[in-house]
Amino acid sequence: MSVITESPSTLDADAIVVGYHSGGDAPEPASGAHDVDAAFSGGLASTLSLLGAGGAPEEVHTIASLGAVAAPVVVAVGLGPAPSDGPVDPDVLSRSSGAALRTLATRPEGAGRVALALPAENAQQAGAVALGARLGLYTFDRYRTGDQALRKAERSAALSLVSSATGSEAAAERAVVLAEAVNYSRDLVNTAPADLVPEDFASAAQAIAQESELQIEVLDEQALTEGGYGGLTGVGQGSANPPRLVRLAHSHPEADKTIAFVGKGITFDSGGLSLKPSGSMDWMKSDMAGAASVLAAMRAIATLGLKVNAVGYLAVAENMPSGSASRPSDVLNMYGGKTVEVLNTDAEGRLVMADALVRAQEDGPDLVVDIATLTGAQLVALGTRVFAVMGNDDEARDSIVAAAGAEGEASWAMPLPGELRAGLDSSVADIANVSGERWGGMLSAGVFLQEFIDEGVSWAHLDIAGPSFNHGGPHGHTPKGGTGAGTRTLVRIAEEYARK
């Protein structure tokens, strides 16, 4: 991603991406598109009108330049109405930039050399355009063969961002790091579960640790058993692929703050003996999306060299039914000493997370954030594009919602009602893993996790069950399949703590 200041109309590129706003009689060229419009003798708007362009965000039209500009193709993308009180919203720019690059990436020859002449009047806008473009180019081609194969190398793009704004180069560099992290998380989620069993996940973490100079510790099944990690061993005992707990650490000599991230890494969730219906199981390769986001975020934190001590825990297991699987009514002895009665083996994520949360607090963090595809109830409450944020510290919870919003990730603050704790009472153990009450499943799962947080420790819980995997068609810079949800938010949290 290079940042340039030349006129986009004269650039030697395969395509130029410009923006336009919805207007009265015809679309209006956005900032960055005026040179291209002038090269078309002011006819860019009329050409778009003939193509039926209305200017809605993410609406894309491709125009042959016919020599009007140096590039043979102009890709025009809608940005909505022109704002009357300031610059174009960065999230709109990011999503629209992604939509334009997705269109280019579908060409047989790939996107090629692309000049981004979207509004980039300040560093925030420049970063948003760069981020959206890199995310929009994402493809997952690992399993394609023959004529269907569209290899990334063949579809790669050389991107140039047209901007003279102060700080635009630094913003673009950060955007590239974030995009690479998100796309890495997407790759992990999209990988077939047979190719990403817990041991494979731990190996992937070891590779990232070596590449990014992160400290790493991996606890195998023997170490987990000896250490008393009953949640991880209990969930993983039904699988031929034993569990792992991975600890990654980024240290900075000038850091004053420590944050801990904990990610749920169920590499495949059959539900265990509480078997899921087939329609709910076919996308359960994504049940490790929380751990994928933590691993990806740790990679970005190290690459950016943030002045913060960051620790990431990946609680990795495979939840399978077998003769050795945990049974409903079994009691697990968790790390830290609590006992849990397992009433539903499909509520396994909170069990592995409880172990990892207790361990994470041993690092003495100023904030603990866990991220998990924890409940189907999250989709009922907030749908497929908004993740929930809960916690024992309202200020920290709300700051995370704000951080997510600043990164263009939709989230919503949710409560942890104290009265839900009674529903988790067990007649034989300290707590049950599910409530006897039907309603508020997302919240009661958060209440369960809160039981494993020590008094005085600031903690927040992100339930990303819906946003982690896109079942529908691609939109904006979001592909079908794994999305990398939460990765950018975690990095933003680390950046904010680095500035404290």
Secondary structure as UniProt FT lines:
FT   STRAND          2..4
FT   HELIX           8..10
FT   STRAND          15..22
FT   STRAND          28..29
FT   TURN            31..32
FT   HELIX           34..39
FT   TURN            40..42
FT   HELIX           44..50
FT   TURN            51..52
FT   TURN            57..58
FT   STRAND          60..64
FT   TURN            66..67
FT   STRAND          73..81
FT   HELIX           90..105
FT   TURN            108..109
FT   STRAND          112..116
FT   HELIX           123..136
FT   TURN            142..143
FT   HELIX           146..148
FT   HELIX           152..155
FT   STRAND          157..162
FT   TURN            166..167
FT   HELIX           168..190
FT   HELIX           193..195
FT   HELIX           198..212
FT   STRAND          215..219
FT   HELIX           221..227
FT   HELIX           230..236
FT   TURN            237..238
FT   STRAND          244..250
FT   TURN            253..254
FT   STRAND          258..269
FT   TURN            272..273
FT   HELIX           278..281
FT   TURN            282..283
FT   HELIX           284..288
FT   HELIX           289..304
FT   STRAND          309..319
FT   TURN            323..324
FT   TURN            328..329
FT   STRAND          330..333
FT   TURN            335..336
FT   STRAND          339..342
FT   TURN            345..346
FT   HELIX           349..361
FT   TURN            362..363
FT   STRAND          367..372
FT   HELIX           377..382
FT   STRAND          387..391
FT   HELIX           394..406
FT   TURN            407..408
FT   STRAND          411..413
FT   HELIX           418..424
FT   STRAND          431..432
FT   HELIX           441..450
FT   TURN            451..452
FT   TURN            455..456
FT   STRAND          459..463
FT   TURN            465..468
FT   STRAND          469..470
FT   TURN            476..477
FT   STRAND          481..482
FT   TURN            485..486
FT   HELIX           487..498
//
